């Protein structure tokens, strides 16, 4: 395979505790693209990470974060179990 035809693949994983600031910047970038503002801080991202029923997945490419997905879980009566909701993408 020639170098021109090789593609890079992002790794999807849980955000680490020390990645709150880059995750906040990704949210700011999304807000700019959507032509809105976000005042989210790294401290708020850390608090979200520590909340028991929520999480953050990140996409890492060549050692840097290029995307994030935030979600939370909640109980559901209709199906008799928990379900997840994607909060930010």
C-alpha positions in Angstrom: 0.0 0.0 0.0 1.4 3.4 -1.0 1.6 6.2 1.6 -0.9 8.2 -0.5 -3.6 5.6 -0.1 -3.1 5.1 3.7 -5.8 6.6 5.9 -5.7 7.6 9.5 -8.2 6.2 11.9 -9.5 8.0 15.0 -9.6 6.1 18.3 -12.8 6.4 20.2 -12.4 6.1 24.0 -13.6 7.5 27.3 -12.2 11.0 28.1 -9.5 11.0 30.7 -9.6 13.2 33.9 -6.9 15.5 32.6 -8.7 16.2 29.3 -11.3 18.6 30.6 -9.8 21.7 29.0 -9.5 20.2 25.5 -13.1 18.8 25.7 -14.3 22.3 26.7 -12.5 23.7 23.7 -14.2 21.2 21.4 -17.6 22.3 22.8 -16.6 25.9 22.1 -15.6 25.0 18.6 -19.0 23.3 18.1 -20.7 26.4 19.3 -18.8 28.6 16.9 -19.8 26.2 14.0 -23.4 26.4 15.1 -23.1 30.2 15.4 -24.0 30.2 19.1 -21.9 30.6 22.2 -21.0 28.3 25.1 -19.4 29.4 28.3 -18.6 25.8 29.4 -15.4 25.7 31.5 -13.0 22.9 32.2 -14.3 22.8 35.8 -17.8 22.1 34.4 -16.5 19.4 32.2 -14.7 17.8 35.2 -18.0 17.9 37.2 -19.8 16.3 34.3 -17.2 13.5 34.2 -17.6 12.9 37.9 -21.4 12.7 37.8 -22.4 9.1 38.1 -24.8 8.7 35.2 -23.0 10.6 32.5 -19.9 10.3 30.4 -17.8 11.7 27.6 -16.3 9.8 24.7 -13.6 11.4 22.6 -12.2 10.8 19.2 -8.3 10.9 19.2 -6.4 11.2 15.9 -2.6 11.5 15.8 -2.4 12.2 19.5 -4.9 15.1 19.6 -8.6 15.2 20.4 -10.7 15.9 17.3 -14.2 15.1 18.6 -16.4 14.5 21.6 -19.7 13.0 22.5 -21.4 13.5 25.8 -24.2 11.3 27.2 -26.2 10.6 30.2 -28.2 7.6 31.4 -31.6 7.7 33.0 -34.2 5.1 34.1 -36.9 4.3 31.7 -40.3 2.7 32.6 -41.4 1.9 29.1 -38.7 -0.7 28.5 -38.1 -1.5 32.2 -34.5 -0.4 32.2 -32.0 2.4 31.8 -31.6 4.2 28.5 -29.0 6.7 27.3 -29.3 10.1 25.7 -26.6 11.8 23.6 -26.3 15.3 25.0 -23.6 16.8 22.7 -22.0 15.5 19.6 
